[in-house]
Amino acid sequence: MAPKPHLPRFGYPKSGAVMGFLPDVHRNHTTAFMSEFTGTFLFLFFALSIVQVVHTPPPTNSHAGPDLLGIFLISLGFGTSVAINVWLFYRVSGGMFNPAVTLTLLLVGAVPTTRACVVVVAQILGAIAASAVVSALFPGSMAVNCRLGDGTSIARGLFIEMFTTAELSFSVIMLAAIKHKATFLAPIGIGLALFIGNMCSVYYSGAGVNPVRAFGPDVVDHSFPGYHWIYWIGPFLGSFLAAGFYYLLEAFDWKTANPGQDYDDLETQMITPSKKTDRPNVAHSGLSGMDKASSDKEGLNARPHLNDQGTSVPEHRQREAF
């Protein structure tokens, strides 16, 4: 019998246990349905939002609409900056740089509570320091504060912040927290998630997508709008939304819905179950913070056990293959 995919360490429901009463084929189809619905929603939400930005008419007292080049450059700047710096620091501290992302990783068990508190304090101080240096180095008044755009209500701004942060947070879970062969490329995907989030929200909400991104400039500028709270509550709601959706996928044992995505052709040939099963073998994955010794002890190896699949591959060939 093919082994079940292993689990993160921090105690949420075992993979497949919650919806284990469903036949495997129905559970996998349900998982695929949820995935495609959510993916299609997010894809079109961000794409259509950008179309809306492009076609937004100018305010009645202005002859100019959205500054599309400016929006693009701002989004590109945030996306590339976070990608580069996550790549630099993710092996040291995780490269979170965002209390909402830290909360997401705390919720899924990838970051312990003490570490989360420590890094959030560091993120707040780092944002204030960066804002102060920018204010001191560049001439003119601060022009980097998050503010709602013309016609954007507080409620709209709140939900824009929630959805854009949810996309960013879910990308962190799937690309960085869950280890797989492309984890080393996670900073690119995370940067692109922030890029697309900024593209659709800069004009309307100022694109916080990160509480300290809004907080730092306002501290330095001594200017807090009455709705500043949306730049905290919105992203935190996005964190809960992303983590909650991941828990839902875990309840349906999502790793068996579309198996083999982390295998190359050689591994697919070598790791073929001896008999057909409704629970196909999948590439095992695990959340960050787990060393090999502890994962071996708990049966949570990041790679499949070849001998468990009924194969007779010699041990030295197993090492070569992986």
QUITA-V916956 format. One line per field, one symbol per residue. ss: DSSP state (h for helix, s for strand, l for the rest). psi: psi as a letter, one per 40 degrees, with the letter a starting at -180 (. if undefined). burial: I if it has 16 or more other ideal C-beta (glycine too) atoms within 10 Angstrom, else O. A space follows every 10 residues. Layout:
ss->???
psi->???
burial->???
This chain:
ss->llllllllll llllllllll lllhhhhhhh hhhhhhhhhh hhhhhhhhhh hhhhllllll lllllllhhh hhhhhhhhhh hhhhhhhhhl llllllllhh hhhhhhhlll llhhhhhhhh hhhhhhhhhh hhhhhhhlll llllllllll lllhhhhhhh hhhhhhhhhh hhhhhhhsll llhhhhhhhh hhhhhhhhhh hhhhhlllll hhhhhhhhhh hllllllllh hhhhhhhhhh hhhhhhhhhh hllhhhllll llllhhhhhh llllllllll llllllslll lhhhhhhlll lllllhhhhl llllhhhhhh hl
psi->hhiiiiiief eiiiheddfe eiiddddddd dddddddddd dddddddddd ddddehiiid eiehaigddd dddddddddd dddddddded edeefdehdd dddddddeee hidddddddd dddddddddd dddddddhii ihfeihiiih ehiddddddd dddddddddd dddddddhha dedeeddddd ddddddddde edddeegceh dddddddddd efhhideddd eddddddddd dddddddddd defdeedgie eeiidddddd ghidiiiegi hihiiiiieh iddddddeff ieiihddeee ifhidddddd d.
burial->OIOIIIIIIO OIOOIIOIIO OIOIOOIIOO IOOIIOOOOO OIOOIIOOII OOIOOOOOOO OOOOOIOOOO IOOIIOOIIO OIIOOIIOOI OOOIIIIIII IIIIIIIIII IOOOIIOOII OOIIOOIIOI IOOOOOOOOO OOOIIIOIIO OIOOOOIIOI IIIIIIIIII IIIIIIIIII OOOOOIIIII IIIIIIIIII IIIIIIIIII IIIIIIIIII OOOOIOIIOI IIOIIIIIII IIIOIIOOII IIIIIIIOIO OIIOOOIOOI IOOOOOOOII IIIIIIIIII OOOOIOOOOI OIOIOIOOIO OOOOOOOOOO OO
